[in-house]
Amino acid sequence: MSPSTVARWRRAMTRSWPAGATASAVGLLAAVTPASALAAPVRVDDQGTIVARPVTPMQWRQPVPGRQTDATLQGAVEVRVRLNMAPWLGKPVRLYLALAPLPGRRVQASWTGAGPLLPGTLASGQRALVFSGVMHTAVLTDTLALQLLADGRTLDGASPLAFHFEAEAA
């Protein structure tokens, strides 16, 4: 906006509203705008996270030749999660587990945790809430039992999965 446009807008605003109403209207707008619209997801430092078996063997869910009815592959892996949550220490935060999209492939992951992370399910290209509340620790740890399901008709050999965690101010 040019300075003259801004000046015209300010004059129009002060003519149509009583003095001081502009600031209170902006305050009202900020009050009704949800915090989630203002908070952008930030990737969490998960360098301390360890996958028990980086290459997870997948097996047919139904050991039937032809697999016309069920071509699902399944696998399981343990993930020892260690997240640097120092930037959110003492603050309300929502933490998500995300799985990057896999073009032409659909993988579903389900998990349960042994610690503070919520159980859940997601598919490739999605994210799921795993924690919501005030962060009371600088390093969040948990152990996830991860179950993987994939369509065996679309997989051709090893397919890397890219999981990561995202945080948003709550």
Backbone torsions as a table, in degrees:
resi	resn	phi	psi	omega
1	MET	NA	139.3	177.9
2	SER	-79.4	158.3	179.6
3	PRO	-58.1	-36.2	-179.5
4	SER	-69.3	-34.5	177.3
5	THR	-66.0	-42.6	178.4
6	VAL	-62.3	-43.1	-179.7
7	ALA	-63.5	-42.9	178.3
8	ARG	-63.2	-39.9	179.6
9	TRP	-64.0	-45.0	179.2
10	ARG	-61.5	-43.0	179.1
11	ARG	-61.9	-43.6	-179.7
12	ALA	-63.6	-38.8	-179.0
13	MET	-68.4	-41.3	-178.3
14	THR	-74.2	-26.7	177.1
15	ARG	-71.7	-38.5	-173.9
16	SER	-88.6	-17.6	-179.8
17	TRP	-121.4	149.7	175.7
18	PRO	-63.9	158.9	-179.7
19	ALA	-55.9	136.8	178.4
20	GLY	84.9	-11.4	-178.1
21	ALA	-71.3	-29.1	-179.2
22	THR	-61.2	-46.0	-179.3
23	ALA	-64.9	-41.1	-179.5
24	SER	-70.6	-31.6	177.2
25	ALA	-67.1	-40.5	177.0
26	VAL	-64.7	-41.2	177.2
27	GLY	-62.1	-40.4	177.7
28	LEU	-65.0	-42.5	177.8
29	LEU	-60.5	-43.6	178.3
30	ALA	-65.4	-34.2	-178.6
31	ALA	-70.3	-33.1	-178.0
32	VAL	-91.5	-9.8	177.2
33	THR	-76.7	122.6	-178.5
34	PRO	-63.0	143.5	-179.7
35	ALA	-61.3	-31.4	-178.9
36	SER	-63.6	-27.6	178.8
37	ALA	-73.0	-23.6	-178.3
38	LEU	-92.9	-22.3	-175.9
39	ALA	-93.0	123.6	176.6
40	ALA	-97.0	143.0	179.0
41	PRO	-65.8	141.7	178.7
42	VAL	-121.4	132.7	177.7
43	ARG	-68.7	133.1	-177.3
44	VAL	-90.5	140.6	176.8
45	ASP	-68.5	111.2	-179.2
46	ASP	-119.7	31.4	-177.2
47	GLN	-61.4	-23.7	180.0
48	GLY	-85.2	-2.7	-179.2
49	THR	-75.2	136.2	-177.6
50	ILE	-124.6	128.8	174.4
51	VAL	-93.5	125.2	-175.5
52	ALA	-57.4	-44.5	177.5
53	ARG	-129.5	101.7	-178.6
54	PRO	-57.6	-30.5	175.2
55	VAL	-107.8	110.1	-176.0
56	THR	-94.5	119.4	178.1
57	PRO	-69.8	134.5	178.9
58	MET	-108.5	142.5	179.6
59	GLN	-126.6	154.2	175.9
60	TRP	-66.9	135.6	178.2
61	ARG	-68.2	-38.4	175.4
62	GLN	-117.6	114.0	-178.9
63	PRO	-78.1	65.8	-178.3
64	VAL	-120.5	128.7	176.1
65	PRO	-61.2	142.6	179.1
66	GLY	93.7	-44.5	175.9
67	ARG	50.8	39.6	178.9
68	GLN	-65.5	-32.2	-175.5
69	THR	-90.6	-35.4	-176.5
70	ASP	-146.2	107.4	179.9
71	ALA	-105.9	32.6	-176.1
72	THR	-85.4	132.6	171.7
73	LEU	-100.8	145.8	178.6
74	GLN	-135.0	151.5	178.2
75	GLY	-156.1	165.3	-179.6
76	ALA	-139.7	146.2	178.7
77	VAL	-152.2	149.6	176.3
78	GLU	-100.4	135.4	179.9
79	VAL	-123.9	120.9	176.2
80	ARG	-93.1	104.8	-173.9
81	VAL	-85.5	133.9	174.9
82	ARG	-142.4	108.4	-174.5
83	LEU	-115.7	136.7	175.0
84	ASN	-82.4	101.9	-177.9
85	MET	-104.7	14.6	-178.2
86	ALA	-53.0	-39.8	179.6
87	PRO	-62.7	-20.4	-177.2
88	TRP	-109.9	8.1	-177.8
89	LEU	-57.7	126.3	179.3
90	GLY	77.7	7.0	-176.8
91	LYS	-119.2	152.0	173.7
92	PRO	-71.3	135.2	-175.2
93	VAL	-147.0	150.2	169.2
94	ARG	-112.7	129.7	-177.6
95	LEU	-115.4	133.4	-177.6
96	TYR	-122.8	148.0	167.8
97	LEU	-101.2	129.7	-177.5
98	ALA	-122.7	146.0	175.7
99	LEU	-122.9	122.1	-177.9
100	ALA	-61.7	151.6	178.0
101	PRO	-64.4	148.6	175.5
102	LEU	-120.6	101.3	-176.6
103	PRO	-53.9	124.8	177.2
104	GLY	77.2	3.8	-178.2
105	ARG	-134.0	147.0	175.6
106	ARG	-123.4	121.4	176.3
107	VAL	-121.4	136.8	177.0
108	GLN	-114.7	136.7	178.3
109	ALA	-123.4	135.5	174.3
110	SER	-126.6	150.3	-178.6
111	TRP	-151.7	157.3	168.3
112	THR	-129.3	150.6	-179.4
113	GLY	-115.2	163.3	177.2
114	ALA	-104.4	-2.2	-176.4
115	GLY	-131.9	-134.6	-172.5
116	PRO	-78.4	-12.3	-176.3
117	LEU	-80.0	137.2	179.8
118	LEU	-72.1	148.3	173.0
119	PRO	-72.1	160.6	180.0
120	GLY	-176.2	-176.7	179.7
121	THR	-144.0	143.6	173.2
122	LEU	-152.2	163.9	176.9
123	ALA	-116.3	164.3	179.4
124	SER	-54.7	135.8	-178.4
125	GLY	88.1	3.4	-178.5
126	GLN	-118.5	173.1	171.5
127	ARG	-137.5	156.2	-178.0
128	ALA	-136.9	142.8	179.4
129	LEU	-68.6	129.1	177.6
130	VAL	-120.5	-12.2	178.2
131	PHE	-159.4	139.4	173.9
132	SER	-146.4	121.8	179.8
133	GLY	154.3	-171.1	178.1
134	VAL	-79.3	132.0	-179.7
135	MET	-82.4	116.9	-176.8
136	HIS	-103.2	3.2	-178.5
137	THR	-139.2	145.3	179.9
138	ALA	-77.6	-26.4	178.3
139	VAL	-125.7	114.5	-179.8
140	LEU	-93.6	127.1	179.2
141	THR	-124.9	148.7	176.9
142	ASP	-165.4	164.3	173.8
143	THR	-121.1	120.8	-179.0
144	LEU	-103.9	131.8	169.9
145	ALA	-94.5	106.1	-172.3
146	LEU	-100.3	126.9	176.1
147	GLN	-108.9	130.9	-178.4
148	LEU	-115.7	137.9	173.9
149	LEU	-128.4	138.3	179.6
150	ALA	-145.8	153.4	175.9
151	ASP	-80.6	113.6	-177.4
152	GLY	-64.5	-18.4	179.2
153	ARG	-75.1	-20.8	-176.9
154	THR	-104.7	-9.9	179.5
155	LEU	-91.7	138.8	178.0
156	ASP	-132.7	81.6	-179.2
157	GLY	88.8	-158.4	-177.3
158	ALA	-68.9	132.9	177.7
159	SER	-124.6	116.8	179.6
160	PRO	-71.6	137.7	175.8
161	LEU	-108.4	133.6	-178.8
162	ALA	-114.0	94.1	174.9
163	PHE	-91.7	149.3	170.4
164	HIS	-157.3	167.6	179.3
165	PHE	-109.6	143.7	176.5
166	GLU	-127.2	144.6	177.9
167	ALA	-123.4	146.5	175.2
168	GLU	-134.1	141.8	173.5
169	ALA	-63.8	135.3	-178.9
170	ALA	-93.4	NA	NA
